């Protein structure tokens, strides 16, 4: 399931909220939060500060919700996570 989350995020359009990841995977937000904790420890995920400066929200899945829910935590795949994802999970996450 960690590999599936990593692959899903590696091909996403940008930082994503837990709720959106859970919806894509068809699992609970609580399970996604636990998986994120592990992926952060492995260096594959990082929290991204929401920033709508200079039009950076165009690729953000939360662009429409930012003004309504500024407390949303966004997550993104790190360069290490992208390399792992591109290698096709030779070393399991």
N, C-alpha and C positions, 0 to 999 in steps of 0.2 A: 504494500500500500504506500510506503514511503517513496518507492520508485515512481509509482503512478502520480503522486502529488508533485514530485520533482519534475517529471516529464510534462505534466499539465502546466505547471508554472513556467517552465523553460520555453514553452511555445506561446505563452500569453502575451498580450499587448503591453504589459507593464505591471506595476505594483498592484496587488490584489488584496482584498480584505478576506478574512477568515470565512465569513458568511458566503462569499462568492465561491471560494475554493470548495467549501462543503457542498454547495449546490452542484458544482461541476462533477464532483466525485460521488455524489449521492450518499454522503455520510453526515454525521452530526458535526456541528461546529466544535464541540468539545474534543472529538477525535482529531479533527484538523489541528486544533491548538496543541494537542500532545505531539502530533507529528511534526509541527513547526518547531517546537522546543528541541526535538531531536535533530532536525535538519539544521537548526541554528548552531547547536553544539558541534555538528560535523563540519560547519563552515559553508553549508550549501544555501542557506537562507539568511537574509538580514532584514531588519525592520527599516522601513523607509519613511522619513518624515513627509507628511503631506505637504505639497508645495504646488500652488497653482500659478506661480510667477511665470511670466513670459510664455504663456500658452502651453505649459507642460502638461496640462490636464487633458489635452486632446486624446492621448493614448491611455488615459487612466480609466479603469473600469468603474471607479467611484466618482468620476467627474460631476455627475448630477447630484450626488449625495453630500459632497463636501460642505456646502453651506448649511445643510440640514443636520449633518452628523459629523462635526469636526473631530470628535473623539475616536473615529474609526482608525484602527491601526492597520497599516498597509505593509505587505511583505513582498520581497522580490528575491529572485534567484541570484546568488553571487556568481562571479566569474568561475570560481571553483565548481559550483553547482552546474553551471552551463557546460563546462568541460566534461564533468561526470555524465551528464545527460547525453552529450554528443557522443560519448564513448559507448553508449548503449548498455549501461549498468554492468560493466565488467567486474567492478568491485561493488558489492551491494551497499545501498544506503541504509 
